Amino acid sequence: MTEETLTQLGAHTTLPASPEKALLERVANPHPGTLYLARFTCPEFTALCPVTGQPDFAHLVIDYVPDGWLVESKSLKLYLASFRNHGHFHEDCTIGIAKRLEELLQPTWFRIGGYWYPRGGMPIDVFYQSGAAPDGLWIPDQGVAPYRGRG
């Protein structure tokens, strides 16, 4: 996708029926060859437990080093929101998002932190990265404190 073929930005767009039906769009990176990190933070991610149908909540932090493409942010927001009425385990959500974005963007480097809120008294955090970070890349801390309960 290029800016000329974006279909969601600037248009009224309904929430996709499922993550599989969500359209992720990309735009050309205006700074190819420059080593920098782009970060998206989704502090109110929701999905449903595929067994009980109960809601699950997470704080997602997506970091990537663009190569030729950037993800168009409105399409990313709609894609992430499309999980809220569909059943997926924490690991499936986190890794599935990573794989879909990697396929779309073909970044130099990618990582995601899925900080899931407790269900049944136990938080499940899921982390993925595509490999070693490029030398010289400044990577700020993801800024999400480990779960401490009432402590």
Secondary structure, 3 states (H helix, E strand, C coil): CCHHHCCCCCCCCCCCCCHHHCCCCEEECCCCCCCCCEEEEEEEEEEECCCCCCEEEEEEEEEEECCCEEECHHHHHHHHHHHHHCECCHHHHHHHHHHHHHHHHCCCEEEEEEEECCECCECCEEEEECCCCCCCCCCCCCCCCCCCCCC
